[in-house]
Amino acid sequence: MAVTFPRRSERTPPDEQGPHAARPRLMKRFSWTQAAPYLLILPAVAFELLVHVLPMIVGIFMSLIELTQLFITNWSAAPFTGLGNFSVALDFSGPIGQQLLRSFGVTLGFTILVVGASYAFGMSAAIVLQRMARGRGFLRTLFLIPYALPAYAGIIVWKFIFQRDNGLLNQLLVDGVHLVNDRPFWLIGGNAFISLVVVSIWQQWPFAFLMSMAGMQAIPEELYEASSIDGASTWQQVRHITLRMMRPISAVLLLLLFLWTFREFNTPYVLFGPNPPPSADLLTVHIYSSSFITWNFGLGSAMSVLLMLFLVVVSSLWALWNRRVNRHA
C-alpha cells in the first residue's frame, strides 16, 4: 500500500499544530512597541498621584482627626473624631456653621455673576469678531491680554486702581466725571463684592472668548450662506445656527468656568488678604482662615472635603444632564 505525504502547501501551519507551537507567537505580542504608550504616560500618572491624589487622601485623613496647633508637630497624638469636624461645620445653628453657610452663599452668588457675565462677554465678542473682515487679529490679541498676564500681576494692578485716595477709579469718578462727591471704599464693606466680581470677570472672560472663537471655526460657512439666501437676519443666524451649533462647547465651557470660579482663591486673597470683608468672604479664603489663622486644620480639612464633594455632585449632575440632552438631540 502506497503512502502519500501532503504537499507543502497543504501542511498545517506551525501556529496551528498545537498549543505549544502557538506559544512563541503569544510571546511576541508583549513587545516593547506595544508597551511604549504605557511607559510614556507612567511619569504623568505618577506626577498626578503625587500632586493631586496623595494630598487629597491626606486631606481626608486630616478631616477625621482633631488636628489643632497642639498636635501639629505630632499627628499620631491627635485624637480621632470621625465625623465630628463635619458635624461642627454643618451645624448651621452654631457660629462656625453660620459663617460657613454665609460664605457659601457669597461664593454661589459670586460664581453665578462671574460665570454668566464671562460667558456672555466671551460669546458676544467671538460672534462680533467672526463677522469682521478687518482688525480681527488686533482685537483678538487685545482681548486675550488679561488671560496672558500673570494672575498676581493683574490683580495687584486692580488693587491699585481700587485704592480710595490715589486709585484711578476714584479719580475718574470724583475728579473726572464728578459722579460722586465722596471717594468710596472699594476694598472694604459692601463694595468689596463688586470689586471682586469685576476683577474676576476681567480674568475669566478671555478664556470664554478663546473657547468660543475656536468652536465657531468648526461651523460650516455654507449654513450662513444658505440661511442668508432664505432671508434670515443676523440675529436669526446667531440664534439658530451659531448658538445651536455651539451647545456642546458651551456646556463644557460653563462647567469649567463654574468649577474654576467657585474655588477661586488668588483674586480675593491678593485683593483683601487672609481676612476679607464679609461681603467678599469666598469659601476658599474662609477655609484658609479656618486652617492657618485659627490653626484648626482638622476643621479646615473637613470644609475642604465638603467643597470637593459639592463640586463632584455638580459635575455628576452636569454629566447626567449632558448625556440626556445628547441622547434626545
Secondary structure, DSSP 8 states (H G I E B T S, - for coil): -------GGGS--GGGS-TTTTHHHHHHHS-HHHHHHHHHHHHHHHHHIIIIIHHHHHHHHHTTB--BTTSTT-GGGS-B-TTHHHHHHT-TTSHHHHHHHHHHHHHHHHHHHHHHHHHHHHHHHHHHHHT-SSSHHHHHHHHTHHHHS-HHHHHHHHHHHT-TTT-HHHIIIIIIS---SS---SSSTTHHHHHHHHHHHHHHHHHHHHHHHHHHTTS-HHHHHHHHHTT--HHHHIIIIIHHHTHHHHHHHHHHHHHHHHT--HHHHHHH-SS--GGG--HHHHHHIIIIIS-BHHHHHHHHHHHHHHHHHHHHHHHHHHHHHHHH-
